[in-house]
Amino acid sequence: MTPFSAPVEDILFSLRDVAGAARVPDWDADLTGEIIAQFARFAEDIIAPLDESGDAQGCRLDAGRVVMPDGFKEAYGQLAEGGWQGLTLPEDHGGMALDPLTAAAVSEVFSGACHSLQMICNLVPGAAATLRRFGSPDQQGEWLPKLASGAVLSTMCLTEAGAGSDLSRIRTRATRDGENWALTGDKIFISGGDQNLSDDILHLVLARTGTPGDGIKGLSLFLTSKSGAGEAISITRIEEKLGLHASPTCQIAFDDAPAELLGHEGAGLAAMFTMMNHARIDVALQGVAHASRAHHIAQSYATTRQQGRKPDGRDAMLADHADVARMLADQESLSLGARAMAHIALVEMALGARPALVDFLTPVCKVFCTEAGIRAADLGIQILGGYGYLTEYRIAQTWRDARITAIYEGANGIHAAAIATRGLKGEGGDHFAALIGELTDNPRVLALLARWNDARTTLTKSATPTAHAHDFMALTSTLFYRAVWCKIAAADPARAPLRDHVLNAPLPIGDAAFT
């Protein structure tokens, strides 16, 4: 087994030299480096050793309560005691008030060490941001300190049976009695819907206050908690999943659960998108973490496994063979390139000067980075051969855990459709084209940009743009990926061979896709 090793230097290089994080006023490279290094030590020593055992043991439902795998509660206690749950929360509520770029770097390391635990813990920053934007002073004063201290973890309760990505079909109801509200209904696929890590759980619940005919306009966002609702909130099932066995995915029943309105009635979806947009970039970084982990495992194996002989008769390592070298190069370029793409989006988000560009880049990063993680893990299995198919080398778990990232927080096909439709109606496309020119003047990338502009024109005139959504997302993400790799090689000329590997790869779509 290859122990987890946090890619600290690669993360810092990407933020500093590729994404240009120094443009963000409150970003301090030295401080970020110290924090990432400190968390990396904690992740490698305390969190990562739980990943394999947690996968094997899984969670269980005992008398209506979720019990986490052995060691998770103790590790979470140390995580909370170290203040890591309050990394970006304001100081006046007990947090560290650090910048989102540093938090993103920590999140990637966390995901690489143990995705299951990370996804339970890392809904907190999005919940806190939603509370800070839409919550009343009383709600902020009640919950932000508890989230910062780790006493409370949070969930995002959207999905219902029959109402997955179509939120207009939500049927969980919120009824009002004077100043009070009560929730009744069932939610499914709720990550961390219950656990025995934190003292309390804060649920952000999207529920209907209008009629079914109102669609998404009749949805409002509510706060309810395990301690406040008691038996009015019950866990009816833990899903048995392909991966993420140590992350309890719950079905939750609300039976007149007391709740508070968060924000304005009928504006629930707008409030929830604050949390969802944070989660989508976080999921992109989960994909990056899996790509990096898969490459680390495969490279460690391929450079130490003797396999055949070189043309001169000397013993060869597995990595000396051309096909394996190709797959390793694919893995490395995917992990480094996907990370830089996500970091560029995060820097643009922090700068706030081009919000339409951020709206455009977020789904592109979500799609590309998650598929990069899955692809790199799949390549890792192939590189290790029969050993890759065994559990002991951990690459199989990497693939299983990575696979969900293309599905949750909006299936990748939905994000592709969003880019092909409303993503091209505003300024996002213009800003994206400008960004490519800012990243590189490489003639091959600029030629691909011209092709992208032609495809964009075709889509804006099409009566059925979603029919080409998959191909257009592939073209868009490939263009971004290649431009980013030119920037990476410009910042570090030693990586030029990987840039050439990326530029020489075949395009993922045919020439006739938009004709």
C-alpha positions, 0 to 999 in steps of 0.5 A: 500500500502506498501511504497518502502524501499531500501534494503541498508543493504542487498546490502552492505552485498552482495557486502562486504561479499559475492561478496568480493568487497574489492578485487577491488582496488578502492572500499571503503565500507564506501563510498559506504554505504554513497552513497547508503544511500543518494540515498535511501533517495532520491529514497524513498522520491522523486522517489518512490511516482511517480511509482504508479501515473506514471503507471496510467497516462502513457506517451502521444504523443502530436504534435510529442513529448512525454510528461512524467507523472506529476512530472517526469520532476521535479524529474529528475531535482532534480536527475540531480542537485544531480549529480546522472547521472554522477556517474561513468563518469570521473571527467574531464568531470563533473562526480563523477568517482565512481566505477561501484559496487557503481553505480550498487547498486544505479541502483538497488535502482533506479529500485526498486523505479521506473523502468520506470524512471530508464530505461530512465536514466540508458542508460547513463552509457553504452553510456558514456562507449561506447563514452570513448572507441570508441569516438574521443576526440571531440565527448567525449568533446561534449557529456560526460559533457552533459551526466554527468550533466543530460542535455542529456539523451541517447538511444540505437537504434538497433531494427527494424521491422523484425530485432529483435534479428537478427541484420544482417537484419537491413536496416536503412542506413547510407550514406556518403557525404564527411565527413558527414553521414546521417541516413534513416530508422525506429527503434522500441522499443526505450526506452526513444526515446523521453521525456521532461525530458532532454534538448537534447537526444543523439541517438546511432544508429546501421545502415548499411554502407555496403550491406545487403549481408555483414550481421553484418559486414556491420553495423556501429555505429552512433551518432545523436541528437534531437537538431542536427537533428531537424525534420529529427528525428520524433517519429511516435508512443508510444507503449502501453505496459503491464507494464512500462507505464511511460517509453516511448517505441518509434518508431523513423523515421530517414529521412536523419538525420545528424550523426557522425560515432562512431568508425570505419566503419563496426565495429558497433556491437563491439562498440554497445556491450559495451553498451549492456553488461552494459545494460544486467547486469543492467537488471539483477539488475532490476530483483533483484529489483523486487524480493526484492520489491515483497518480501517486499510487500508480507512479510509486508502483510502476517505478519500483515494479520490475517488468521485462527488459530494456532494448539493451538487455538491462532490467526494466521497470514497469514505468519504462514501457511506452504504454505505461509511460503514456498512462502515467503522463495522462494521470499527471497532466490531468491532476496538475491541469485540473487543479490549475483550472479549479484554482483559476476559477477560485481566484476569479471568484475571490477577485469578484471582478468577473462574476459572469466568468465565475458562473461559466467556469464553475460548471466547466471545472465541476465536469472536467475535474471530476472526470479527471479524477475518475479517468486517472483512477481508472488508468491507475487500475490499468497500470497496476494490472491485476494488483489494481483490481485488488483492494490492498493497493487502494487504487480500486477504492480511489475509483469507487470513491471518485465515481460519485463526483460526476453525479452529485452536486448536479450530474455532469450532463446537467452542467453541460446543458447549462453551459450550452444554454444559459451559459452562452446567453450572458457575458460568460462566454466573452469573458471565457474567450478573453481568459484563454488569451490571457493564459497563452498565445500558443498558436494551437490553442488560439486555433482551438479557440477559433473553433470554439467560437464557431461552435459557440455561434452555432449553438446560440443559433440552434433551436436544440442546443442541448443536443450538442451540450456534451460535445460543447462541454468537451470542447470548452473544457479541452480548450481551457485545459490546454490553455492552462497547460501552456501557462503551467509550462511557461511557469515551469519549463521542466513541465514542457514535455507534459504540455506537449503531451496534452497538446498532441492528444486527440480532441475528444470530439469529432470535426463534424460535431457542430456542422 
